[in-house]
């Protein structure tokens, strides 16, 4: 059985950044396990620009952004295995991996970094009535067809869901000559970035219908049309609001789900809001020596934040391996969500292991205008920032300073909430 100091599951932007950071932190024996035929993950099919503005201070396409990390992995001599699946993880960090070259192999790791990314929510999770004709795709599948395989999924398109992939594909398909008739979103707000709504829908005259959903799909062999209807506050279709659209393709952009089947096998505790692992300030899960980062932890809107977060996880995994023991636990502070906040990453902070500063990322649960993001140490408000608007489609963050936390010796919890300005 071959042993590694750190095994990273996933060779996408999170896995690459974690590997580079771990190597730079002093760990040499690292393995990246990637199930695809190349490193880079989902970025390989994201040929639009807009990546790297935070990380590299320039605008790159997805493959260009990924290639910079792939080149650094090669320069640092980090080992990786492609076309390789992790099929099982045992409690003492023994991984079973499989590929066509090596067959079934067991590996022993001192630390594991989970960086498996996320997958799209399928039609089966939506309970849409109608037949099961050809022409129904997830937005990511359509993106792969167009950008990598060179196939057009259809010519007359309806898109359900306003996630970023769906918005980007509305523009991409329009540029390829298709007619995108409408984007329907069941929520009263879009799930994508504001810039994508403007650049991908508004600039091309594609209508966005909020509080609408697909209530019927027509066609036996191939999609022939869909019916959309307005929904009420309980997400139930309102009779009499139905609209018919003829189309040959329905794209689904209805949310992303972290890939946590392996996490569950290891009995990693998952957050019911994010469907990702619950982690502390070091990105460590409840299973000692197992760390998580990127979209497997919580779904991000910017890959730059994925890379930054994963670099922190890689550094913490390296520190865990080098010290070869869990540090003495200091006072632990719990992060609590208040009014208007869905979740926070991390969930707890051990002051003895916290860096000088710590970024806490979170999403709001609705659209709030002219509001204040407030941070409370127990019952005392210590930070507040006025915001013109916050939406669930855009991740928010605050920065905590260890010195401020240490100045409150009896601190038990940090509350983040949305208040009126």
LOMAR-674384 format. One record per residue: x, y, z of N, C-alpha, C, O, CB in turn. Coordinates in steps of 0.1 Angstrom, whole numbers, plus 2048, in hexadecimal, padded with zeros to 3 digits. Glycine has a CB too. Layout:
N
XYZXYZXYZXYZXYZ/...
//
This chain:
421
8087F480080080080080980C80081180E8097F680080C/8078157F680F8217F580A82C7FE7FD82D7FF8108267E7/81283380480E83E80E81284C80881C84E80281483C81B/80985580B80B86380880886C81480086881D8028687FC/80F87781580C8808207FF88781E7F788782881788B821/7FC88B8127EF89180F7E988C8027F088C7F87F08A180E/7DD8878027D68837F67CB88D7F47C38907FD7D08747F7/7CA8937E87C089D7E47B68967DA7BB8927D07C68AA7DF/7AA8967DE7A08907D579989A7CC7918A27D17958887DD/79D89B7C07988A57B77A38AD7B17AB8B37B978D8AD7BE/7A48AE7A47AE8B679D7A98C37967AE8C778D7B58AE793/79E8C879C7988D579779F8E079D7AA8DF7A37898D5799/7998EC79C7A08F87A27A38F77B17AD8FC7B57979047A0/79A8F17B879C8EF7C77A88E67CA7B08E97D178F8EA7CE/7A78DA7C37B28D07C67BF8D57C17C98D27C87AF8C37BE/7C08DC7B67CD8E17B27D38EC7BB7DE8EB7BF7CC8E87A4/7CA8F57C07CF9007C97D38FA7D67DD8FE7DC7C490A7CB/7CB8F07DB7CF8E97E87DC8E27E77E48E37F07C48DF7EC/7DF8DB7DC7EB8D47DA7F78DE7D98018DB7E07EB8CC7CD/7F68E87D28018F27D18048F87DE80F8FA7E27FD8FE7C7/7F98FC7E67FB9027F38028F87FD80A8FC8047EE9077F9/7FD8EB7FC8038E18058128DF80281A8DE80B7FC8D4804/8158DF7F58238DD7F182B8E97F68368E77FB8248DC7E2/8268F57F482E9017F882F90380783790A80D82790E7F3/8268FB80F8268FB81D8308F18238318F082F8198FA823/8368E981A8418E081F83E8D181E8468C98228438E382D/8328CD81882F8BF8168338BB80882E8C27FE8208BC819/83B8B180683F8AD7F98388A17F38368A07E784E8AA7F9/8338997FC82D88C7F781E88E7F581688B7FF830880801/8198937EA80B8977E780688F7DB80E88E7D180A8A67E6/7FA88B7DB7F48847D07E688B7CD7DE88C7D67F38757D1/7E488F7C07D78937BC7D08887B47D68827AB7D88A07B3/7C48857B87BC87A7B17B18817A97A88877B07B786F7BB/7B188079C7A78867947A087C78B7A78747847AD89178B/79387C78A78B87278378B87577478886C76C77D871788/78D88277078C88676279988375B7A387E761788895761/79988574E7A68827467B088D7467BB88C7417A287F738/7AC89874D7B68A374E7B38AB75B7A88AA7607B58AD742/7BD8B27607BB8BB76B7B38C77677B38CB75B7C98BF771/7AE8CE7717A78DB76E7988DB7717928E57737A98DE760/7928CF7727858CE77677B8D576C77D8D47607838D3784/7718DA7727668E176A76B8ED7627658F175875B8E5773/7778F276677C8FE75F77F8FB75077F904748788903766/7828EF74D7868EB73F77A8EE73577D8F072A78A8DD73F/76E8EE73A7638F073175D8FE73275490272C7588E6733/76390673B75F91473D76791E73577092473A75F91874D/76491E72876D92671F76A93571F77193D71876C920711/76093972675D94872776894E73176E94773874F94A72D/76995B73077396273876C96774576096574777996E731/77496D74E76F97275B77596B76677296E77276097075B/77F96276478695B76F79396377279996976978994D76B/79796277E7A59677827A69757857B197A7877AE964777/79B97C78679C98B7897A198D7977A999779978E991787/79E9857A07A39867AE7B19807AF7B99857B67999807B8/7B29747A97BF96D7AC7CB9727A47D59747A97BD95E7A8/7C89757977D397978E7D29887897DA98D7827D4970782/7C798F78E7C599D78A7C499E77B7C79A97757D09A678F/7BF9947747BC9957667B198B7627AE98276A7C999275D/7AB98D75779F9857537A497A74A7AA97B74079598E74B/7A096D74F7A496174879895974578D95A74B7AE959750/79995073B78F94573979193A74379C93A74A78F93F72B/78893174578992674E79591D74C79D91B75577D91D74E/79891973F7A491173C7B191873F7BA9127437A390C72E/7B192573C7BD92D73F7C092E74D7CB92D7527BC93B739/7B59307557B79317647BC9237697C59237717A993476B/7B69187657BA90B76A7C89087667D090276E7B1900764/7CC90C75A7D99097557E490F75D7EF90975F7DB90D746/7E291B7637EC92176B7EF9187787FA91777C7E792F770/7E491277D7E69097897EC8FC7847F48F678C7D9907790/7E88F77797ED8EA7747FC8EC7718048E27757E68E6767/8008F776C80F8F97698168F97768228F4777811906761/81190078081890078D8198F37948238EF79A81090A797/80E8EB79380F8DD79881A8D57918218CE7988018D6796/81B8D77848268D077D8348D578183D8CD7838248D276E/8358E27828428E87868468E37948528E27978418F7786/83C8E179D83F8DD7AB8418CE7AC8458C97B68348E27B4/83F8C77A18408B87A18368B17A98398A67AF84E8B57A6/82A8B67AA81F8AF7B281A8A47AA8168A679E8148BA7B6/8198987B081488C7A980588D7A87FE8917B18188807B1/80088879C7F188779B7EE87B7927F687678A7EB894794/7E28767947DD86A78D7D086F7867C687378D7DA85E796/7CF86D7797C38717717BB86476E7BF8597707C6878764/7AE86676A7A585B7677A48517737A48457717AA85375A/7A585777F7A684E78B79A85279479885E7987B3850792/79384879978884A7A278C8457B079383B7B277B84279D/78884D7BA7888497C877B8427CB7718487CB78B8557D2/77C8357CD77082D7CF76C82B7DE7618277E17718207C8/77682D7E677382A7F577E8317FD7898327F977281B7F8/77A83580978383B81378083482077483582578384A814/78A82E82678882883378B83283E79283C83C79081B835/78782F84A78883885679783C85979984785E782832861/7A08348567AE8378597B583D84D7C283C84C7B682B85E/7AD8448457B384B8397B984282F7C48458297BD85683D/7B483682D7B882D8227AE82F8177A282D8187B881E827/7B383380B7AB8358007AC82A7F67B78247F47AF8427F9/7A18267F07A181C7E579F8247D879482A7D67978117E7/7A88237CF7A782A7C27A78207B77AC8157B97B28357C1/7A28257AB7A181B7A07A382379379E82D7917948147A0/7AB81D78A7AD82277D7B08167737B380B7787B782D77C/7B08187667B280E75D7C180975C7C47FE7577AE81274F/7CA8117617D880D7617DD80576D7E37FB76C7E181A760/7D980A7797DE8047867D47FA78B7D77F27947E080F790/7C77FB7867BD7F278C7B87F87997B680479B7C27E478E/7B57EF7A37B17F37B07BC7F47BA7C47EB7BC7A67E97B6/7BE8007BF7CA8037C87C68097D57BD8127D57D580C7C0/7CD8067DF7CB80C7EC7D68167EF7E28137ED7C98027F8/7D38227F57DC82C7F97DA8308077CF83080C7DC8387EF/7E583380E7E483881C7E884681C7F284A8167ED82F826/7E084F8237E385D8237E38628327DC85D83A7D886581C/7EC86B8347EC8728427E187C8427DB87E84D7FA878844/7DE8838377D488D8377CD88C8297D388881F7D989B839/7C088F8297B888F81C7B289C81B7AC8A28247AD88381D/7B28A180E7AB8AE80B7A08AA8017A28A57F67B58B8805/7948AD8057888AA7FD7868B67F37848C17F877B8A7805/7878B47E67858BF7DD77E8B97D07828BC7C57938C57D9/7738B27D376C8AB7C87638B47C075E8B07B67658A07CD/7618C07C47588C97BD7498C67BF7458C17CA75B8C97AE/7418CA7B57338C87B772D8C37AA7338C279F72C8D57BB/7208BF7AA7198BA79E70C8C279D7078C87A77168AB79F/7068C17926F98C878F6ED8C07946ED8B47946F78CB780/6E38C77996D78C179D6CF8BC7916CD8C47886CE8CA7A6/6CB8AF7906C58AA7846B68AC7836B08B178D6C789B783/6B08A97786A18AB77669A8A278168F8A778669D8A6768/69F89778469888E78D69589479B68C8907A26A088178F/69D89E79E69B8A57AB6918B07AB68D8B67B56A88AB7B0/68B8B379F6828BE79D6738BB79C66B8C379E6868C6791/6708AE7996628AA79865A8B178E64F8B579065B8AB7A6/6618B378265A8BA7776518B07706568A576C6648C176D/6448B376E63B8A976763F8A87586478B175362D8AD768/63B89E75163D89D7436458907406498887496458A973E/64788E73364F88272F65E88373166288D73664C87F720/66587A72C67487A72D67A87A71F68187171C67986E736/67788471867D88570A68C88970A69188E71467588E701/6928876FE6A088C6FD69F89B6FC6958A16F96A68866EF/6AA8A26FF6AB8B06FF6AB8B770C6AA8C370D6A08B56F7/6AB8AF7176AC8B57246BA8B372A6BE8A872C6A18AF72E/6C18BE72C6CF8BD7316D18C673D6CA8D073F6D88C1725/6DA8C37456DF8CD74F6E88D77476ED8D473D6E88C675A/6E98E374D6F08ED7466FF8EA7447058ED73A6EE8FB74E/7048E374E7128DF74D7158D574371F8D573C7178DA75B/70B8CC74170D8C273670C8C97287148C67207028B7737/7038D27277028DA71A70F8E27187148E370D6F68E371B/7158E77237218EF72272D8E671D7358EA7147258F572F/72D8DA7227388D071D7368CD70F73F8CC7077388C3726/7298CA70B7268C76FD72B8D26F37328CF6E97178C46FB/7288DE6F672B8E96ED73A8EC6EE7408EE6E37238F66F1/7408ED6FA74D8F36FB7588E86F97638EC6F574F8F9708/7558DC6FC7608D16FB75D8C76F07658C46E87618CA708/7508C36EF74D8B86E67498BE6D874A8B76CE7428B06EB/7458CB6D77428D16CB7348CE6C57328CE6B974C8CD6C0/72B8CA6CE71D8C76CB7148D26D07168D86DA7198B96D0/7098D56C86FF8DE6CD6F38D66D36EE8CD6CC6F98E76C1/6EF8D86DF6E48D06E56D78D36DE6CE8CB6DF6E38D36F4/6D58DF6D86C88E26D26C98F06CC6D38F76CC6BD8E26DD/6BD8F46C66BC9016BF6B290A6C66B49176C46B98FF6B1/6A89056CC69E90E6D369F9096E269B8FE6E569090C6CD/6A39126EA6A790E6F869E91670269B9227016B59126FB/69A90E70C69491471969D9107246A190472568591071B/6A091972D6A99167386A191874569B9227486B691F738/6A190D74E69B90E75B6A69107656AF90876669390175E/6A591B76D6AF91E7776B99287726BD9287666B791177B/6BC93277B6C593D7776D293C77E6D89477826BE94A77A/6D79307816E592F7866EF93477B6EC9357706E8920789/6FB93678070593C77770893476A70A93976071293E77F/70892676C70B91E7606FF92075670292174A70C90F764/6F392075A6E89227516E893074A6E593073E6DB921759/6EC93A7526ED94774C6F79487416F594D7376EF952757/70394274470E94273B70B93A72E70E93E72371B93C742/70392F7306FF9277256F592E71C6F492B7106FB919729/6ED9367226E393E71A6EB9477106E79477056DA947723/6F594D7156FD95570C70594C7027059506F670795E714/70B9427077139396FE70B9336F270F9336E771992E706/6FF92E6F66F79286EB6F19336E26F09306D66EB9216F2/6EF93F6E76EB94A6DE6F694D6D46F394F6C86E79566E6/70294D6D970D9506D070F9456C67159486BB71A9526D8/70B9396C970C92E6BF70092D6B67009246AD70E9216C7/6F79366B76EC9376AD6DF9316B26D59326AB6F09306A1/6DE92D6BF6D29286C46C99336C96CE93E6CB6D491E6D0/6BC9316CB6B393A6D06AF9366DE6A892D6E06A693C6C7/6B493E6E86B093C6F66A39446F96A49506F96BC940700/69893D6FB68B9446FB68894A70968395570A68193A6F8/68D94471468A94972169294272B69693672967B948725/69594973669B94274269194474D68E94F7516A9949746/68D93975368393975E68A93576B69292C76B67892E75B/68793D77568D93B78268293A78D67994378E697947786/68192F79467692D79E6779377AA66D93A7B067791F7A3/68393B7AD6859457B86819537B46829567A86939447BE/67E95C7BD67C96A7B96889727B768897E7B46749717C4/69496B7B76A19727B46A99687AC6A795C7AC6A89767C1/6B396D7A46BC96479D6C695E7A56CA9637B06C396C791/6CA9517A26D494A7A96E294D7A46EC9477A96D293C7A9/6E495679A6F19597946F69667976EF96E79E6F0957785/70296979370897679570198178D6FD97E782718975792/70198D7926FA99878B70199A77E6FA99D7746FB9A4794/70E99977D71599C77171199276671199675A72499C773/70E98676A70A97C7606FC97E75B6F997B75070B96E766/6F39837646E698775F6E79927556E099174A6DD98B76B/6EF99C7576F09A774E6F79A27416F29A57366F89B2754/70399C74270B99973670598D72E70898C72271999573B/6FE9847356F997872E6EB97872A6E79727206FC96C736/6E39807316D498072D6D198E7286CC98F71D6CC97D73A/6D39987306CE9A672C6D59AA71F6CE9B07166D29B0737/6E29A771D6E99AC7116E49A57056E69A96F96F89AA713/6DD9997066D89916FB6C99916FA6C49896F26DE9836FB/6C39997026B499A7016AD98D7056A298A7016B099D6F4/6B398570E6AD9787136A597B71F6AA9807296B896D715/69897871F69097C72B69397273769596673568197B727/69297874369497074F68797275768397D75B6A0976758/68096775967396776067596176E67795577066895E759/67596A77867696678666996078B65F96478667B97178F/66A95879665E95279C65694A79164A94A79165595C7A2/65D94378865793B77E65E92D77E66A92C781658942770/65792377A65E91677865790E76D64D91276865D90E786/65D9037696588FB75F64E8F17656518EA76F6638F3757/6428F175F6378E87656348DC75C62D8D376062B8F0768/6398DD74F6368D27466418D173B6458DC7376288D2740/6448C573764D8C372C6468BB7216408B172465A8BC730/6468C171563E8BA70A6488B37006538B86FE6358C4702/6438A86FB64C8A16F164E8936F664F8907026598A86EF/64E8896EC65087B6F065F8776ED6668736F66478726E8/6638786E06718756DD67A8806E068587E6E56728716CE/67688C6DD67F8986DF6768A36E566A8A46E268589D6D1/67C8AC6ED6758B76F366F8BF6E76768C36DE67E8C06FC/6628C26E965B8CB6DF6578D86E46548E16DD64F8C36D9/6568D96F26528E56F86518E47076518D870C6458EA6F2/6518EF70E64F8EE71C6448F972064290271965C8F1724/63E8F672C63590073263B90573F63F8FD7476278F9734/63C91274064091874C63592075362B92474C64C92274A/63592176062A92876763193077363B92C77862091E76C/62A93A77762E94178362B93978F62293179062694F784/63393B7996319347A662E93E7B163294A7B063E92C7AA/6279397BB6249427C762F9417D163A93C7CF61693E7CD/62C9477DD6379487E763A93A7ED6449387F36329517F3/6329307EA6349227EF63A91A7E363B90D7E462891C7F4/63E9207D864491A7CD63B9117C563F9087BE6519127D1/62E9137C762390C7C061F9137B361D91F7B46179097C9/61E90C7A861991379C60C91A79D6039147A4618909790/60A9267985FE92E7995F692A78C5FA92D78160193D79A/5EA92478E5E19217825DE92E77A5DB9387805D491A787/5DE92C76D5DB9377645E793F7605E59487585D194076B/5F393C7655FF94476160893C75861394075560794876E/60393175260B92874A60E92F73D60693773760391B747/61B92D73861F93272B62692672462E91F72962993E72C/62392571762891A70E63492070663492B70161E915705/63F91870664B91B6FE64E90F6F56519046FB657920707/64F9116E86549066E06639066E06699106E064E9076D1/6698FA6E26778F96E367B8EA6E06738E16E067C8FD6F1/6888E86DD68D8DA6DC6968D66E769B8CB6E76948D96CE/6998E06F06A38DD6FB69F8E470769B8F07076B18E16F6/6A08DD71269E8E37206AB8E27276B08D672A6928DD727/6B18ED72C6BD8EC7346B98EF7436B18F77456C88F672F/6BF8E774C6BD8E875A6C98EE7616D48E97606B98DA760/6C78FA7676D190076F6CC90377D6CA90F7816D790D768/6C98F87846C18F97906C98F679D6C38F17A76B58EF78F/6D58F979D6DD8F77A96E88ED7A86E78E47A06D48F47B4/6F28EE7B16FD8E67B26FE8DF7BF6FA8E57C970A8ED7AF/7028D27BF7028CA7CC7118C67CE7168BF7C56F88BE7CB/7178C97D97248C47DC7258B47DB71C8AD7E07298C87EA/7308AF7D57328A17D373789A7E07438997E273C89E7C7/72E8967E97338927F67308847F972E88080572D89A800/72F87B7EF72D86D7F17398677F973785F80372B8657E4/74586B7F57518667FC75186C80B75586581475E86A7F5/74E87880C74D87F81974487782374787582E74988D818/73887381D72F86C82673485E82A73285983572286A81E/73C85882074284B82474B84C83074D842838749845818/75285783175B85983B75585F84875B861852766863837/74786084774086685374487485674487886174185D85F/74787C84B74988A84D73B89184F73288E847750890840/73A89985972E8A085C72B8AB8517348B284D72E8A786A/71F8AB84B71B8B48417118BE8467098BC84F7158AC835/7128CA84070A8D58436FD8D483B6FE8D282E7118E3840/6F18D58416E58D383A6E28DE8306DA8DC8266D98D2844/6E88EA8326E58F58296EE8F481D6E98F68126E8902830/6FB8F181E7048F18137058E380D70A8E28017128F5817/7018D88147048CA8107138C780F7168BD80A6FD8C8802/71B8D08157298CD81572E8CB8247268CC82D7318D980F/73B8C782673F8C483373F8D083C7408DC83874E8BF832/73D8CE84973F8D885374E8D98577548CF85A7368D5860/7548E58567628E68587658F186275C8F98657698E984B/7718F08687758FB87177E90586A77E90585E77D8F487D/78590D87278D91886C79991286379E91A85B793920877/79C9068657A790085D7A28F88517AA8F084B7B08F7866/7958F984E78E8F184378F8E284778E8DA83E7958F3836/7908DF8547908D18587828CC85C77B8D486279A8CF863/77F8C08577718BB85B7728B586977C8B687076D8B0850/7678AE86C7668A887976F89B87A7728968847588A487D/77389686E77D88B86D78B89186D78F89886477A882860/79288D8777A08938797A989086C7A98858687A788E885/7AF89B8677B889985C7B189984E7B88978447C088D85D/7A489C84E79D89C8427988AB8407908B0848791892841/79C8B18357998BF8327908C08267908B781D7A68C7830/7898CB8247808CD8197818DB8147838E581B7718C981C/7808DD8067818EA80177A8EA7F37778E07ED78F8EF7FF/7778F67EE7718F87E17628F57E175B8F67EB7788EF7D7/75D8F17D674E8EF7D47498E27DB73D8E17DC74B8EE7C6/7528DA7E074D8CE7E874A8D37F67438CC7FD7588C37E8/74F8DE7FA74D8E48077408ED8067378EB80F7598EC80C/7408F67FD7348FE7FB7369047ED7419077E873290A805/72B9067E672B90A7D872F9197D77299217DD71D9087D1/73A91C7CF73F9297CD73992F7C17359287B874E9297CD/73A93D7C07379437B37439487AC74294A7A072E94F7B6/74E9497B375B94D7AC7669437AF76893F7BA75F95B7B1/76C93E7A47779347A578393A7AD78A9337B377B92F798/7859477AC79094E7B478E94B7C37989497CA79095D7B1/78294B7C87809487D67829397D97869367E477194C7DA/77F9317CF7829227D17919207D37959197DC77D91A7C4/7999277CA7A79257CB7AD92B7D87B69247DE7AE92D7BF/7A89367DD7AC93C7E97A99337F57B19317FE7A694A7EB/79D92E7F57989258007A09188007A491380B78A9227FF/7A29127F47AA9067F37B89077F77BE8FE7FD7A99007E5/7BE9137F47CC9157F87CD9158087D791080D7D19237F3/7C391A80E7C291A81D7C190B8227C790882C7B7922822/7B990381B7B78F581F7C48ED81D7C78E58267AB8EF817/7CB8F08127D78E980F7E28EC81A7E98E381E7DC8EC802/7E28F981D7EC8FD8287E98F78357F28F283C7EC90D829/7DC8F68397D88F08467DB8E18467DF8DC8507CA8F3849/7D98DA83A7DB8CC8397EA8CA83B7EE8C08417D68C682C/7F38D28358018D18368068D384580E8CB8498088DB82D/8008DC84B8038DF8598008D38628078CF86B7FC8EB85F/7F48CD85F7F08C18667FA8B58647FD8AE86E7E28BC862/7FE8B38588088A88558158AB85B81B8A28618098A7846/81A8B785A8278BA8608288B986F8328B487482C8C985B/81E8BD87681D8BD88481A8AE88981E8AB8948138C688A/8148A688081189888380989689080988B89581E891884/8028A08937F889F89F7EF8AB89E7F28B589980089E8AC/7E48A98A47DA8B38A57DE8BD8AF7E28B98BB7CC8AE8A8/7DF8CA8AC7E38D48B67DA8D58C27CE8D08C27E48E28AF/7E08DA8CD7D78DC8D97CB8E48D57CD8EF8CF7E08E28E4/7C08E08D97B48E88D67B28F38E07B38F28EC7A88DF8D7/7B08FF8DA7AE90B8E279F90E8E37979058E17B59178DC/79C91A8E778D91E8E878791D8DA78D9228D078C92C8EE/77B9178D97759158CC76891E8CC76091E8D57709068CA/7679268C275C92F8C075492A8B57589268AA76293E8BD/74692B8B773D9268AD7389328A473593C8AA73191E8B4/73792F89773193988E72293688C71F92B88973893A881/71A94088F70B93E88F70594788470995288270594189D/6FB94287D6F494A8736E89508796E094A8806F0941867/6E695D8766DB96487B6D196886F6D29618656DF971882/6C99718716BF9758676C697885A6CF9808586B898286C/6C097184F6C59748426D196C83D6D696E8326C7982840/6D89648466E495D8426E194E8426DC94984B6F096184C/6E59488376E29398356EC93183C6E89278436E2936826/6F993483A70392B84071093384171293E83B70591E838/71A92E84872793484873292984672F91D84A72A93B856/73D92C84074892383F75492B84475893583E74B91E831/75B92785075991B85774D91C86174692686276591885F/74B91186974191187374691388173F91888A73A903873/75391088375A91289076891888E76E91688475A905898/76D91E89877A9248987819208A577D9238B077A934896/78C9198A37959168AF7A09218AF7A89228A679C9088AD/7A092A8B97A89358BA7B79328BA7BF9398B57A593E8C6/7BA9268BF7C89228C07CE91E8B27DA91E8B07CA9168C9/7C591C8A87CA91889B7C69228907CA9208847C490A897/7BF92C8947BB93788A7C793F8867CF94388E7B093F890/7C79428797D194C8747CE95A8797C495C8807D294C865/7D79638767D497187B7C79768767C097E87D7E097A876/7C397386A7B69768647AF96A85F7B696085B7B7982859/7A296A85E79A95F85978E96585178796D856795956864/78D96084478196483C77695A83F77894E83D78596582D/76B96084375F95884475595B83875296683675795B852/75295083174995282573B94D82873A94383074F94B819/73295482372495082571B95581A71F95D81271F956833/70F95081A7059548106F89598186F5954822701949806/6F19628126E59678186D995F8136DB9588096E2976815/6CE95F81A6C39568176B895D80E6AF95780A6BC952823/6BA96A80B6B19718026B797E7FD6C39807FF6A497580A/6AF9867F66B49927F16B299D7FB6A699F7FF6AE9967E3/6BC9A47FF6BB9AF8096C19BC8036CC9BB7FE6C29AB816/6B99C68036BE9D37FE6C09DD80A6B99DD8146B49D97F4/6CA9E68086CD9F08126CE9EA8206C69EE8296C39FB812/6D79E08226D79D982E6E59DA8346EE9E082F6D49CA82C/6E79D383F6F49D38466F89C584A6EF9BD84F6F49DC853/7049C18467099B484B7109B685871A9BD8597139AE840/70A9B086270F9B28707169A687671199B8737049B7879/7209A887E72799D8857269A089472A9AB89873699C880/72299689B7219978AA72A98E8B172B9828AD7129958AE/7319928BB7399898C472F9878D072E9908D87479908C8/72997C8D171F9798DA7149848D870D9848CD72497A8E9/71198D8E17079978DF70C9A48DB7049AE8DA6FF9988EC/7199A68D971E9B38D57229B48C77299AC8C172B9B58DE/71C9BE8C071F9C08B272D9C68B07309D18B67149C98AB/7359BF8A97439C48A77479C88997509CF89774D9B98AC/73F9C488F7419C78817349CA87B72A9C387E7499BD87A/7339D38727289D586972C9DC85C7349E585C71C9DD870/7269D78517299DC84471C9DF83C7149D583B7339D383C/71A9EB83870E9EE83070F9E882271A9E981C70B9FD830/7049E381D7049DD8106F79E38096ED9E380E7049CE810/6F99E77FC6EE9EC7F46E49E07F16D89E17F26F29F37E7/6EA9D47EE6E29C97EB6EB9BC7EE6F79BC7EA6DD9C97DD/6E59B27F36EB9A57F46E199A7EF6D599C7F16EF9A1803/6E69907E86DE9867E26E49787E46F09777E66DC9897D2/6DC96E7E46E19607E66EB95C7DB6F39537DD6D59567E6/6EA9627CF6F295E7C47019637C570995E7BE6ED9637B7/70496C7CF7119717D071696E7DF70F9737E87129807CD/7219677E07279647ED72C9717F473197A7EE73295A7EC/72A97180172F97D80973A97781273B96B814723983812/74298181774C97C82075098882A74E993827759978819/75498483675998D84076798884476A97C84374F98F84C/76F99184A77C98D84F77D98F85E77A999863787995848/78098486578298587379198587679997F87077C97887A/79498D8817A298E8857A498789379C98989C7A699D887/7AE97E8937B097689F7B197F8AC7AC97B8B77BC96D89E/7B898A8AB7BB9938B67AD9978BC7AC9998C87C399E8B2/7A499A8B379799F8B878F9948BF7899978C978E9A48AC/7919888BB78A97C8C27919798CF78A9768D978A9708B9/79E97A8CF7A59788DC7A29828E67A49808F27B49778D9/79E98E8E279B9998EB78E9968F378B99D8FC79A9A68E4/78798C8EE77A9888F577C97A8FB7789708F576E9888EB/78297990778696C90C77A96390F77C95690F78D96E919/76E96891076295F91375995D90674E95990775A96591E/75F9618FB7579608EF7539528EB75B9498EB75F9668E3/7469508E97409438E673B9418D873D9378D27349408F0/73694C8D273194B8C57329588BD7329638C37229468C5/7339578B07339638A772796289F72495889874096389E/71E96C89F71296C89871397588C71898188D7069718A1/70F97088070F97987470097A86F6F996F86E717973868/6FB98686D6ED9888696EC9948606F599C85F6E5989876/6E099585A6DD9A08516D39A98596C99A485E6D799B844/6D69B685A6CD9BF8616CA9CB8586D09CD84D6D49C486E/6C09D285B6BC9DE8546C79E98566CD9EA8606AF9E4859/6CA9F084B6D59FA84B6D1A068546D8A0F8566D89FF83D/
//
